[in-house]
Amino acid sequence: MALIALLSCTKSKKPYRCKAKEMYSESRWFPKAYEYVKKLGAVKVFVLSALYGLVPEYKEIDYYEKTLNDCTDNERIEWAQRVLSDLKNEADLEGDSFIIIAGKKYYEYLVPHMKNVMLPLKGKGIYYWESTLNRLLMSIQMKNSRESNTANVAAAKEESGSYSFELHKLMNMLPRIRYPFEFAKLSNNGIYIMFEEGEKYGGFDRIVRVGTHDSQDRLRGRLRDHYINENKDGSIFRKNIGRAILNKNHDPYLKVWEYDLSRTNNQEILKQANPSYQIEIERAVSSYIRNNISFVIIGEIPDRRERLRLETGIIATLNCDKEFAHSANWLGIFSPKEEIRESGLWLVKGLEEKPLTAGEFERIRQLTKTTNNVQNIVTVEVQKETSKLSKDYGKAFAEALEEILEKARTADREYVDVESGFLHRKVGGYPGRNHKMPLCCRVMRSFMKARDTILYSPPSGKGATLRIRYYLQEK
């Protein structure tokens, strides 16, 4: 399977006849794109020219002024068919992989005909291309640098005993804590190890975050910041989850999310700020964390220096492990933070620190035995629903939803928007430890007809922010 690169033509060009790769080198982003695909191992590079169609990098062409942005849909479809016809003579559309660095108007009628396609700049405005390509190039450079330093990495692994697998084994044996839980029964001082639904490593649930606290007796407060206090400026973990959700949805509000609105003097950002939408994002973050993130605690560890060192040692040990990798569906792959995407951890710090030594790993082993023996962590699990309880709640959700729809029909409305949190509150039991939000969402989805639309779905698909538009008039 060969890697084939397709780069779009640019407005800036050389004013004379020359090879394609030189013709577009006047552009600020094109040389970086060319360098990037070459470093990725592209065996062939073509330019998607609005005038000439598919142009091999070494083919000489004349200067021209034409862009697909000024073409009609039919003209772009005809252009795409011409490109595909030529591309079939150069590559296997089914068997080869393609990386396309171009705007949507250049690739939208090409991509459906290719089986394996990468679009590293998808959804990004052209003004962000150069900076994004710089980050991608830096990522490759860092990776190559790490690989070239194999001897040092091997030495570090030899010292640490490559404890990544053993860490997962130990951590998966500890009492698992899931939301909702009793903060009062958590340790005061320790290290928390987080897992995420759907993430696996070596047959175990994969660690996705490691954290501790600087101030004494602050562990409960840190976890409260992550799970309860809906303020991303008090929890970098929440901020990173929000970044990934917004970036996944190509939401321009990501720019505002980066700022602490209570402290910034950036007037442009303050003008774009939307307090009600900010609250909605915070709720989506809470929903994702509460429904998908569980954790264990290593503790008590009253010594601050020991806590901090063991935390960074665990992080570095995981990051050193080449087998430690995220799944294809992990939310973190949408993070704008390269460190998160590359490491598979919801972390940007501690990745390149010194891995655990044999003595430090043994200390963690002893601490886990203490944690298990003392039983100082009590998880408060949501009790399993009996079939009767599920049936009763399901009926209540259905009746309440039908009442909402009927009132809207009586008012002769075209549609009505219903949010799962509102529906559950109407029935009762939410918010609360024994809420039935997943069941509520299932009932809402079961009422959907062909025209109905999901306006917003939380990452888990079953949170309090699920919003569905039900159309009331048949067409």
C-alpha angles and dihedrals in degrees: 000000000000127000113234121191125209117190123184122237119254138226092237112071142161110268093230141056112281145132115304095245088055096041093066098037090101087076116092094224103037097073090049091049090049092050091047097053091044091053089049087058103255107176093197131029123196133180119226099222120191089214106032100030114213109017123184112228094246097045115112116235137172127247114271142168114226135117134186088226088078095047128098122243091257091051091050091048090053090047091051092050090053091049092048092049091055093041092057088064091053105038146013108257091199102038105034128073120236130203113195123194103185144099122278094259089061098048109026094091093040102051097065089063095053125078100200115037134160120197105184093175098042112145095009122120115239091250088067096048097090095049091045092050089049089056092047091051091048089051091056091046091052091047092050090047091054092048092048088054092059094134093058093044091048090050091050091049092048090053094047093043088231089277097178095104093044090050091055091048092051096043093048089057094058122094105278117228121207132177126300100046139148111261092196091066095052123099118269095220126025149087124285122213116200131206129192130214112259096018116117137176126182092340093309133098105273122243110239103173139019121195146161139166136261101208120067118264091008102122095098090048092053092052091046088054090055100042108024115019104076096211118110090195088069095048125042087194091061090045092053093048089051092048091055094046093049094044092048089055093044087238112173089209086082087087091060093042089064092067133075097231092199092061109027123100092194101127094193091057093044090053091053093046116114111191095194092049090046088057090049091054091048089053091050089051091049091049092051095047096044094047100039110026124076127168149191129213131227107204174243093349106157095172109092096203092051092050093051094045095048090047094055091040091056092046093050092046091055092045091052092056110096090197091058104097141146125245123255090254098049112133090222093073086075093055115120086217110094092202091061095047093047100042101041088228130110087238140096100182131066095026095118098038125113114292121236118290122223090258093050092049090051089051090055090049090054092047091053090053089052091049091052095044099046092047089206093151118073117186116211103210124193104253117247113260117246114228090250093052091048090050093049094049092044090054091047093051091048093049093047092049092048089052091054092049093046093052090051091050091050089053087053093239121165094223143347129217116221126190121204093227091055093047093049092049089051090055094039135234096089130136093030143103094264098046119149098215096142089054091046090054092048090054091049092051092047089060093057121115131192097282097040117109136207103228094185133003121188114234092260091046091228108072135114093266098063105130124189129184111216115198112217102191118073117228 
